[in-house]
Structures are given as C-alpha cells and as structure tokens.
Amino acid sequence: MNDYIKLEIFIPESHFPQLQKALQDVDAGHIGNYDSCLSYSPVIGTWRPLKGTRPFIGEEGKVSCEPELKVEVTIKAENLRDTIMAIKAVHPYEEPVINAIPLVAIGL
C-alpha cells in the first residue's frame, strides 16, 4: 500500500551539498517527470553526547544547541536501504537522525 516514504534528515548546513549529491545518486526525490526534488529548512537541534561518544559537534556530558537543516525528500519504499546507506556515507554524525515516514499518496 505504501509505495513511497518521506525521509526527514537532520544535518549541518556545511554537509548539505554532499547530501544533495548522494540523494541524487540514488534517485531520491524522483517524482513523476522531475528528479532531485527535496525541501530543506533551518532548525535548531539539541543533544547531549554520552560517555564513549565522539561527537561531530559538542562535548561529552554537555547539552549542545546548534543550527541544522531539516531535509525532506520522497523516495520509493523499495529504495529505502540504498538511500539510508548513501545518507550515512556522507553524514558527519555518529548517530544521524533520519526519520522514515510511510506516505499514503503523493502528488495529490
């Protein structure tokens, strides 16, 4: 029933160009006769690195509050695994936040 998934990806703005290229390479954001379709908006993310982590930004035990981009892209459900792998290959965080949301329909 759910042929499409919307991904929400939170990433530092410095890594957006690499993410955009990685998404293009796996055909994420292909809707009808258009490709490379995505949206992004600025957000503020917070997190606290716990013992044993190696954070890209922040210090162990201290809450960080930093600007990020929330990137939203629609993918075919069958491409989820390859898309996640492509994202993780360019994402600087140890634990990237990637939300996969099944869509009932697209392009209504």
Buried (B, 14 or more C-beta within 10 A) or exposed (E): EEEBBBBEBBBBEEBBEBBBEBBBEBBBBBBEEEEBBBEBEEEEBEBEBEEEBEBBEBEEEEEBEEEBBBBBBBBEEEBBEBBBEBBEEBBEBEEBBBEEEEEEEEEE
